[in-house]
Amino acid sequence: MTNSNKELSQKERIELLSILKDRFEKNMHRHEGLDWAKVQDKLEANPEKLWSLYEMERTEGEPDVIGVDEKTGEYIFCDCSKESPKGRRKVCYDREALESRKKHKPETSAMDMANEMGIEILTEEQYRELQKFGPFDQKTSSWIKTPDDIRKLGGALFCDYRYGHVFVYHNGADSYYSVRGFRGLLKV
């Protein structure tokens, strides 16, 4: 799967919908009571969201429905890969952090990548909610949306799951590691 023009071909669309349907059916505990046919109708009516899911899949996030937004009725898709998505690791937190690095800059940042993909980085609350379907990130970690007051001081937050608990840590926003990426969320 490789596509950079933000439009899926018929073949890519069919392939992605098949992958998503299969994952949906194998993981009903994430979305009890929801009907795939209704999810697919929403996806087909929103090709730009389908492209974002394609990007989530391409970067090995394994997106799946984890709920419905009660206010809007939108389906909530989230990366459900066991570890932080492989295609989104080795990134610092945001553009400011990337530009501040003098040496050994990563290719991009988590916030830039999420923006390009049309998805949101998880908040701490969303990350904790995801762990109800987990465990996730037992060997990796994922950047999470960092409050402005922490970011203004040069820091950024990330989470992982160890010893049966979610841990929230801090690091310089310009840091990056081979086992740290980010998880995304998309409402359709």
C-alpha positions as CSV (number, residue, x, y, z in Angstrom):
1,M,0.0,0.0,0.0
2,T,1.6,3.3,-1.1
3,N,-0.5,6.3,-2.1
4,S,0.5,10.0,-1.8
5,N,-2.2,11.8,-3.7
6,K,-4.9,11.6,-1.0
7,E,-7.2,9.7,-3.3
8,L,-7.6,6.0,-3.3
9,S,-7.9,3.9,-6.5
10,Q,-10.8,1.5,-6.7
11,K,-8.5,-1.4,-5.9
12,E,-7.0,0.4,-2.9
13,R,-10.4,1.3,-1.6
14,I,-11.7,-2.3,-1.9
15,E,-8.5,-3.7,-0.3
16,L,-8.7,-1.3,2.6
17,L,-12.4,-1.9,3.3
18,S,-11.7,-5.6,3.3
19,I,-8.9,-5.3,5.8
20,L,-11.0,-3.0,8.1
21,K,-14.0,-5.3,7.9
22,D,-12.0,-8.3,8.8
23,R,-10.4,-6.5,11.7
24,F,-13.8,-5.2,12.8
25,E,-15.3,-8.7,12.8
26,K,-12.3,-10.3,14.7
27,N,-12.4,-7.7,17.4
28,M,-16.1,-7.2,18.3
29,H,-15.1,-6.6,22.0
30,R,-13.9,-3.1,20.8
31,H,-17.3,-2.1,19.4
32,E,-20.1,-4.3,20.7
33,G,-23.5,-3.6,19.1
34,L,-22.1,-1.8,16.1
35,D,-22.9,-2.9,12.6
36,W,-20.1,-3.0,9.9
37,A,-22.5,-2.1,7.1
38,K,-23.3,1.2,8.8
39,V,-19.6,1.9,9.4
40,Q,-18.8,1.1,5.7
41,D,-21.6,3.4,4.5
42,K,-20.0,6.3,6.5
43,L,-16.6,5.5,5.1
44,E,-17.7,5.4,1.5
45,A,-19.5,8.8,2.0
46,N,-16.2,10.3,3.3
47,P,-13.4,9.4,0.9
48,E,-10.9,11.8,2.6
49,K,-11.4,9.9,5.9
50,L,-11.0,6.6,4.0
51,W,-7.6,8.0,2.8
52,S,-6.6,8.8,6.4
53,L,-7.4,5.3,7.4
54,Y,-5.4,4.1,4.5
55,E,-2.4,6.0,5.8
56,M,-3.0,4.6,9.3
57,E,-3.0,1.1,7.9
58,R,0.0,1.8,5.6
59,T,2.1,2.9,8.6
60,E,1.1,-0.3,10.5
61,G,-1.3,1.2,13.0
62,E,-4.0,-1.4,12.4
63,P,-7.0,1.0,12.8
64,D,-10.2,-0.2,14.2
65,V,-13.5,1.2,15.5
66,I,-13.3,1.6,19.3
67,G,-16.6,3.5,19.8
68,V,-19.1,6.2,18.7
69,D,-18.9,9.9,19.6
70,E,-22.2,10.4,21.5
71,K,-22.5,14.0,20.5
72,T,-21.9,13.7,16.8
73,G,-22.7,10.0,16.0
74,E,-19.3,9.6,14.4
75,Y,-17.4,6.3,14.5
76,I,-14.1,6.6,16.4
77,F,-11.2,4.8,14.8
78,C,-7.9,4.3,16.7
79,D,-4.6,2.6,16.0
80,C,-4.9,-0.8,17.7
81,S,-1.5,-2.3,16.8
82,K,0.1,-4.1,19.8
83,E,3.0,-1.7,19.7
84,S,3.4,1.9,18.5
85,P,3.0,1.8,14.7
86,K,6.3,0.9,13.0
87,G,5.8,3.4,10.2
88,R,5.5,6.3,12.7
89,R,8.5,5.8,15.0
90,K,11.7,7.7,15.3
91,V,10.0,11.1,15.3
92,C,10.3,14.0,17.6
93,Y,7.2,15.7,19.0
94,D,6.5,18.7,16.7
95,R,7.9,21.0,14.0
96,E,9.4,23.4,16.6
97,A,11.3,20.6,18.2
98,L,12.4,19.3,14.8
99,E,13.7,22.7,13.8
100,S,15.5,23.2,17.1
101,R,17.7,20.1,16.7
102,K,21.2,21.0,15.5
103,K,22.4,17.4,14.7
104,H,20.8,14.1,13.8
105,K,17.4,15.4,13.0
106,P,14.6,12.8,12.5
107,E,12.8,12.9,9.1
108,T,9.7,14.5,10.6
109,S,7.7,15.0,13.8
110,A,4.7,13.2,15.2
111,M,2.5,16.3,15.0
112,D,3.5,17.0,11.4
113,M,2.9,13.4,10.4
114,A,-0.5,13.3,12.1
115,N,-1.5,16.5,10.4
116,E,-0.4,15.1,7.0
117,M,-2.4,12.0,7.6
118,G,-5.5,13.9,8.7
119,I,-5.6,12.3,12.2
120,E,-5.2,13.4,15.8
121,I,-2.6,12.3,18.3
122,L,-4.2,10.7,21.3
123,T,-4.7,12.6,24.5
124,E,-3.7,11.0,27.8
125,E,-7.4,10.3,28.4
126,Q,-7.8,8.7,25.0
127,Y,-4.7,6.6,25.5
128,R,-6.0,5.3,28.9
129,E,-9.4,4.5,27.2
130,L,-7.6,2.6,24.5
131,Q,-5.9,0.4,27.1
132,K,-9.3,-1.0,28.1
133,F,-9.0,-3.0,24.8
134,G,-5.3,-3.7,25.2
135,P,-2.7,-4.0,26.5
136,F,-0.8,-1.8,24.0
137,D,2.8,-0.5,24.0
138,Q,4.3,-3.1,26.3
139,K,7.6,-2.8,24.4
140,T,7.3,0.7,22.8
141,S,5.9,4.1,23.8
142,S,3.7,6.7,22.1
143,W,3.8,10.5,22.1
144,I,0.5,11.9,23.4
145,K,-1.0,15.4,23.0
146,T,1.0,17.6,25.3
147,P,-0.6,20.5,27.3
148,D,0.6,24.0,26.1
149,D,2.2,24.9,29.5
150,I,4.5,21.8,29.3
151,R,5.3,22.3,25.6
152,K,6.2,26.0,26.2
153,L,8.9,24.8,28.5
154,G,10.4,22.5,25.9
155,G,8.8,19.2,27.1
156,A,6.4,16.7,25.6
157,L,4.6,13.7,27.1
158,F,4.5,10.1,26.1
159,C,2.9,6.9,27.5
160,D,3.4,3.2,27.6
161,Y,1.9,0.2,29.4
162,R,4.0,-1.7,31.9
163,Y,3.2,-3.8,35.0
164,G,-0.5,-3.6,34.3
165,H,-0.6,0.2,34.4
166,V,-0.4,3.2,32.0
167,F,2.6,5.3,32.7
168,V,2.9,8.9,31.5
169,Y,6.4,10.3,31.1
170,H,8.1,13.5,29.9
171,N,11.0,14.1,27.6
172,G,12.4,16.9,25.6
173,A,10.1,17.4,22.6
174,D,13.1,17.2,20.3
175,S,14.0,13.7,21.5
176,Y,13.3,10.6,19.4
177,Y,13.8,6.9,19.8
178,S,13.5,3.8,17.6
179,V,10.7,2.5,19.9
180,R,8.7,5.7,20.3
181,G,6.0,6.7,17.8
182,F,2.5,7.9,18.1
183,R,-1.1,6.5,17.9
184,G,-3.8,8.3,16.0
185,L,-7.5,8.8,16.3
186,L,-10.0,9.5,13.5
187,K,-13.7,10.3,13.7
188,V,-15.9,9.3,10.7
